[in-house]
Amino acid sequence: MSTKKSFLIRIDPVLYDAIQRWADDEFRSINSHIEFLLRETLKKNGRLLAKQDEKKETDNKIPPTTD
């Protein structure tokens, strides 16, 4: 299972409010929306390898249950 790194970020209140509104529009928490924006920017700029992103997606999938 994947673990996430926690850290504190200082952010301008106007920027925070804009991201919060955008996150609300996308039905995401502000935390997950910031992570989404960072991931998309990294991919766009070639800083995140496709294999790293695929592994992240696989790690986050819930395994099927057997009843």
N, CA, C and O atoms as CSV, one atom per row, in Angstrom:
chain,resi,resn,atom,element,x,y,z
A,1,MET,N,N,0.841,-1.186,0.000
A,1,MET,CA,C,0.000,0.000,0.000
A,1,MET,C,C,0.882,1.244,0.000
A,1,MET,O,O,1.906,1.289,0.683
A,2,SER,N,N,0.492,2.221,-0.746
A,2,SER,CA,C,1.261,3.450,-0.874
A,2,SER,C,C,1.031,4.360,0.332
A,2,SER,O,O,-0.090,4.487,0.825
A,3,THR,N,N,2.100,4.985,0.792
A,3,THR,CA,C,1.963,5.984,1.846
A,3,THR,C,C,2.217,7.347,1.239
A,3,THR,O,O,2.946,7.477,0.256
A,4,LYS,N,N,1.619,8.346,1.822
A,4,LYS,CA,C,1.781,9.700,1.305
A,4,LYS,C,C,2.632,10.509,2.268
A,4,LYS,O,O,2.558,10.333,3.484
A,5,LYS,N,N,3.424,11.382,1.717
A,5,LYS,CA,C,4.273,12.289,2.470
A,5,LYS,C,C,3.447,13.489,2.900
A,5,LYS,O,O,2.795,14.123,2.070
A,6,SER,N,N,3.467,13.805,4.180
A,6,SER,CA,C,2.760,14.979,4.694
A,6,SER,C,C,3.731,16.143,4.837
A,6,SER,O,O,4.882,15.961,5.235
A,7,PHE,N,N,3.253,17.343,4.507
A,7,PHE,CA,C,4.065,18.538,4.727
A,7,PHE,C,C,3.155,19.751,4.815
A,7,PHE,O,O,2.036,19.748,4.302
A,8,LEU,N,N,3.647,20.770,5.463
A,8,LEU,CA,C,2.918,22.021,5.629
A,8,LEU,C,C,3.263,22.959,4.477
A,8,LEU,O,O,4.420,23.047,4.064
A,9,ILE,N,N,2.266,23.650,3.968
A,9,ILE,CA,C,2.508,24.601,2.881
A,9,ILE,C,C,1.903,25.949,3.261
A,9,ILE,O,O,0.774,26.022,3.747
A,10,ARG,N,N,2.662,26.999,3.035
A,10,ARG,CA,C,2.151,28.358,3.218
A,10,ARG,C,C,1.704,28.849,1.858
A,10,ARG,O,O,2.451,28.772,0.882
A,11,ILE,N,N,0.480,29.356,1.796
A,11,ILE,CA,C,-0.079,29.747,0.510
A,11,ILE,C,C,-0.881,31.038,0.667
A,11,ILE,O,O,-1.559,31.237,1.674
A,12,ASP,N,N,-0.800,31.889,-0.310
A,12,ASP,CA,C,-1.547,33.140,-0.319
A,12,ASP,C,C,-3.042,32.836,-0.203
A,12,ASP,O,O,-3.532,31.953,-0.907
A,13,PRO,N,N,-3.775,33.531,0.655
A,13,PRO,CA,C,-5.211,33.260,0.835
A,13,PRO,C,C,-6.033,33.387,-0.449
A,13,PRO,O,O,-6.990,32.638,-0.644
A,14,VAL,N,N,-5.671,34.321,-1.317
A,14,VAL,CA,C,-6.398,34.489,-2.580
A,14,VAL,C,C,-6.189,33.259,-3.470
A,14,VAL,O,O,-7.135,32.769,-4.087
A,15,LEU,N,N,-4.956,32.765,-3.534
A,15,LEU,CA,C,-4.652,31.567,-4.301
A,15,LEU,C,C,-5.380,30.353,-3.714
A,15,LEU,O,O,-5.941,29.541,-4.450
A,16,TYR,N,N,-5.365,30.242,-2.396
A,16,TYR,CA,C,-6.067,29.142,-1.720
A,16,TYR,C,C,-7.555,29.155,-2.066
A,16,TYR,O,O,-8.126,28.115,-2.396
A,17,ASP,N,N,-8.178,30.321,-1.991
A,17,ASP,CA,C,-9.613,30.433,-2.295
A,17,ASP,C,C,-9.909,30.028,-3.742
A,17,ASP,O,O,-10.906,29.356,-4.006
A,18,ALA,N,N,-9.055,30.430,-4.667
A,18,ALA,CA,C,-9.251,30.074,-6.072
A,18,ALA,C,C,-9.130,28.563,-6.268
A,18,ALA,O,O,-9.923,27.964,-6.995
A,19,ILE,N,N,-8.147,27.952,-5.626
A,19,ILE,CA,C,-7.982,26.499,-5.734
A,19,ILE,C,C,-9.151,25.782,-5.073
A,19,ILE,O,O,-9.619,24.760,-5.574
A,20,GLN,N,N,-9.623,26.312,-3.955
A,20,GLN,CA,C,-10.763,25.707,-3.265
A,20,GLN,C,C,-12.014,25.723,-4.142
A,20,GLN,O,O,-12.736,24.728,-4.213
A,21,ARG,N,N,-12.268,26.836,-4.801
A,21,ARG,CA,C,-13.426,26.920,-5.699
A,21,ARG,C,C,-13.300,25.921,-6.850
A,21,ARG,O,O,-14.270,25.258,-7.217
A,22,TRP,N,N,-12.100,25.822,-7.411
A,22,TRP,CA,C,-11.859,24.894,-8.509
A,22,TRP,C,C,-12.036,23.452,-8.020
A,22,TRP,O,O,-12.661,22.637,-8.698
A,23,ALA,N,N,-11.493,23.147,-6.862
A,23,ALA,CA,C,-11.638,21.804,-6.292
A,23,ALA,C,C,-13.114,21.484,-6.072
A,23,ALA,O,O,-13.558,20.378,-6.380
A,24,ASP,N,N,-13.865,22.427,-5.551
A,24,ASP,CA,C,-15.304,22.224,-5.346
A,24,ASP,C,C,-16.004,21.920,-6.670
A,24,ASP,O,O,-16.864,21.041,-6.729
A,25,ASP,N,N,-15.642,22.640,-7.724
A,25,ASP,CA,C,-16.229,22.409,-9.046
A,25,ASP,C,C,-15.945,21.002,-9.558
A,25,ASP,O,O,-16.749,20.430,-10.293
A,26,GLU,N,N,-14.804,20.449,-9.170
A,26,GLU,CA,C,-14.377,19.119,-9.621
A,26,GLU,C,C,-14.738,18.023,-8.616
A,26,GLU,O,O,-14.379,16.862,-8.809
A,27,PHE,N,N,-15.448,18.390,-7.541
A,27,PHE,CA,C,-15.840,17.447,-6.479
A,27,PHE,C,C,-14.625,16.760,-5.854
A,27,PHE,O,O,-14.637,15.557,-5.591
A,28,ARG,N,N,-13.581,17.549,-5.624
A,28,ARG,CA,C,-12.363,17.051,-4.978
A,28,ARG,C,C,-12.122,17.850,-3.706
A,28,ARG,O,O,-12.611,18.969,-3.553
A,29,SER,N,N,-11.359,17.253,-2.800
A,29,SER,CA,C,-10.878,18.032,-1.657
A,29,SER,C,C,-9.787,18.951,-2.186
A,29,SER,O,O,-9.225,18.709,-3.254
A,30,ILE,N,N,-9.494,19.991,-1.444
A,30,ILE,CA,C,-8.425,20.889,-1.889
A,30,ILE,C,C,-7.092,20.153,-1.921
A,30,ILE,O,O,-6.273,20.392,-2.808
A,31,ASN,N,N,-6.869,19.256,-0.958
A,31,ASN,CA,C,-5.631,18.482,-0.930
A,31,ASN,C,C,-5.487,17.620,-2.188
A,31,ASN,O,O,-4.436,17.626,-2.828
A,32,SER,N,N,-6.538,16.883,-2.542
A,32,SER,CA,C,-6.437,16.019,-3.716
A,32,SER,C,C,-6.354,16.846,-4.999
A,32,SER,O,O,-5.743,16.413,-5.976
A,33,HIS,N,N,-6.964,18.030,-5.003
A,33,HIS,CA,C,-6.888,18.870,-6.200
A,33,HIS,C,C,-5.483,19.442,-6.379
A,33,HIS,O,O,-4.980,19.503,-7.500
A,34,ILE,N,N,-4.856,19.854,-5.303
A,34,ILE,CA,C,-3.475,20.334,-5.394
A,34,ILE,C,C,-2.572,19.205,-5.881
A,34,ILE,O,O,-1.706,19.428,-6.727
A,35,GLU,N,N,-2.768,17.994,-5.353
A,35,GLU,CA,C,-1.972,16.850,-5.799
A,35,GLU,C,C,-2.222,16.584,-7.294
A,35,GLU,O,O,-1.279,16.314,-8.038
A,36,PHE,N,N,-3.476,16.658,-7.729
A,36,PHE,CA,C,-3.819,16.480,-9.138
A,36,PHE,C,C,-3.103,17.520,-10.002
A,36,PHE,O,O,-2.501,17.181,-11.021
A,37,LEU,N,N,-3.172,18.787,-9.589
A,37,LEU,CA,C,-2.530,19.856,-10.363
A,37,LEU,C,C,-1.019,19.663,-10.442
A,37,LEU,O,O,-0.421,19.863,-11.499
A,38,LEU,N,N,-0.408,19.281,-9.339
A,38,LEU,CA,C,1.035,19.036,-9.338
A,38,LEU,C,C,1.392,17.865,-10.249
A,38,LEU,O,O,2.351,17.948,-11.017
A,39,ARG,N,N,0.626,16.772,-10.170
A,39,ARG,CA,C,0.895,15.597,-10.994
A,39,ARG,C,C,0.764,15.940,-12.489
A,39,ARG,O,O,1.617,15.562,-13.292
A,40,GLU,N,N,-0.301,16.651,-12.850
A,40,GLU,CA,C,-0.506,17.017,-14.253
A,40,GLU,C,C,0.619,17.925,-14.748
A,40,GLU,O,O,1.092,17.764,-15.873
A,41,THR,N,N,1.045,18.864,-13.931
A,41,THR,CA,C,2.141,19.766,-14.312
A,41,THR,C,C,3.446,19.005,-14.475
A,41,THR,O,O,4.198,19.256,-15.417
A,42,LEU,N,N,3.722,18.072,-13.561
A,42,LEU,CA,C,4.932,17.255,-13.674
A,42,LEU,C,C,4.926,16.410,-14.947
A,42,LEU,O,O,5.942,16.320,-15.638
A,43,LYS,N,N,3.787,15.792,-15.259
A,43,LYS,CA,C,3.691,14.994,-16.484
A,43,LYS,C,C,3.872,15.873,-17.719
A,43,LYS,O,O,4.598,15.511,-18.646
A,44,LYS,N,N,3.213,17.020,-17.725
A,44,LYS,CA,C,3.284,17.938,-18.872
A,44,LYS,C,C,4.715,18.383,-19.140
A,44,LYS,O,O,5.096,18.584,-20.293
A,45,ASN,N,N,5.503,18.537,-18.091
A,45,ASN,CA,C,6.870,19.027,-18.228
A,45,ASN,C,C,7.909,17.920,-18.232
A,45,ASN,O,O,9.107,18.190,-18.146
A,46,GLY,N,N,7.456,16.669,-18.332
A,46,GLY,CA,C,8.386,15.538,-18.425
A,46,GLY,C,C,9.145,15.252,-17.144
A,46,GLY,O,O,10.217,14.648,-17.182
A,47,ARG,N,N,8.611,15.672,-16.023
A,47,ARG,CA,C,9.285,15.468,-14.735
A,47,ARG,C,C,8.785,14.230,-13.993
A,47,ARG,O,O,9.388,13.805,-13.007
A,48,LEU,N,N,7.685,13.657,-14.470
A,48,LEU,CA,C,7.131,12.454,-13.856
A,48,LEU,C,C,7.055,11.400,-14.940
A,48,LEU,O,O,6.341,11.558,-15.930
A,49,LEU,N,N,7.799,10.326,-14.744
A,49,LEU,CA,C,7.797,9.265,-15.729
A,49,LEU,C,C,6.452,8.554,-15.726
A,49,LEU,O,O,5.821,8.423,-14.677
A,50,ALA,N,N,6.015,8.100,-16.875
A,50,ALA,CA,C,4.730,7.409,-16.993
A,50,ALA,C,C,4.692,6.191,-16.071
A,50,ALA,O,O,3.655,5.907,-15.470
A,51,LYS,N,N,5.802,5.472,-15.952
A,51,LYS,CA,C,5.838,4.281,-15.086
A,51,LYS,C,C,5.599,4.666,-13.630
A,51,LYS,O,O,4.928,3.931,-12.906
A,52,GLN,N,N,6.133,5.800,-13.188
A,52,GLN,CA,C,5.912,6.249,-11.814
A,52,GLN,C,C,4.441,6.546,-11.592
A,52,GLN,O,O,3.890,6.195,-10.549
A,53,ASP,N,N,3.799,7.185,-12.556
A,53,ASP,CA,C,2.396,7.534,-12.429
A,53,ASP,C,C,1.517,6.289,-12.488
A,53,ASP,O,O,0.537,6.193,-11.748
A,54,GLU,N,N,1.853,5.326,-13.363
A,54,GLU,CA,C,1.096,4.086,-13.441
A,54,GLU,C,C,1.189,3.324,-12.136
A,54,GLU,O,O,0.190,2.776,-11.668
A,55,LYS,N,N,2.383,3.278,-11.533
A,55,LYS,CA,C,2.554,2.596,-10.251
A,55,LYS,C,C,1.691,3.257,-9.195
A,55,LYS,O,O,1.070,2.565,-8.389
A,56,LYS,N,N,1.637,4.578,-9.181
A,56,LYS,CA,C,0.815,5.321,-8.223
A,56,LYS,C,C,-0.643,4.937,-8.383
A,56,LYS,O,O,-1.331,4.689,-7.392
A,57,GLU,N,N,-1.126,4.884,-9.623
A,57,GLU,CA,C,-2.518,4.537,-9.873
A,57,GLU,C,C,-2.800,3.107,-9.424
A,57,GLU,O,O,-3.854,2.844,-8.844
A,58,THR,N,N,-1.878,2.179,-9.682
A,58,THR,CA,C,-2.059,0.782,-9.286
A,58,THR,C,C,-2.062,0.647,-7.773
A,58,THR,O,O,-2.851,-0.122,-7.224
A,59,ASP,N,N,-1.198,1.377,-7.096
A,59,ASP,CA,C,-1.122,1.319,-5.636
A,59,ASP,C,C,-2.387,1.803,-4.976
A,59,ASP,O,O,-2.718,1.348,-3.881
A,60,ASN,N,N,-3.111,2.715,-5.607
A,60,ASN,CA,C,-4.298,3.305,-5.020
A,60,ASN,C,C,-5.577,2.509,-5.279
A,60,ASN,O,O,-6.619,2.815,-4.699
A,61,LYS,N,N,-5.511,1.493,-6.143
A,61,LYS,CA,C,-6.704,0.720,-6.441
A,61,LYS,C,C,-7.023,-0.209,-5.277
A,61,LYS,O,O,-6.126,-0.790,-4.666
A,62,ILE,N,N,-8.290,-0.338,-4.986
A,62,ILE,CA,C,-8.737,-1.216,-3.917
A,62,ILE,C,C,-8.857,-2.624,-4.484
A,62,ILE,O,O,-9.521,-2.833,-5.500
A,63,PRO,N,N,-8.205,-3.606,-3.820
A,63,PRO,CA,C,-8.294,-4.970,-4.345
A,63,PRO,C,C,-9.700,-5.518,-4.213
A,63,PRO,O,O,-10.417,-5.159,-3.279
A,64,PRO,N,N,-10.110,-6.388,-5.139
A,64,PRO,CA,C,-11.450,-6.952,-5.059
A,64,PRO,C,C,-11.607,-7.818,-3.815
A,64,PRO,O,O,-10.657,-8.448,-3.349
A,65,THR,N,N,-12.812,-7.832,-3.295
A,65,THR,CA,C,-13.075,-8.653,-2.124
A,65,THR,C,C,-13.591,-10.008,-2.548
A,65,THR,O,O,-14.239,-10.134,-3.587
A,66,THR,N,N,-13.314,-11.003,-1.766
A,66,THR,CA,C,-13.827,-12.352,-2.040
A,66,THR,C,C,-14.835,-12.692,-0.973
A,66,THR,O,O,-14.521,-12.682,0.217
A,67,ASP,N,N,-16.036,-12.989,-1.392
A,67,ASP,CA,C,-17.104,-13.313,-0.442
A,67,ASP,C,C,-17.399,-14.788,-0.429
A,67,ASP,O,O,-18.273,-15.236,0.314
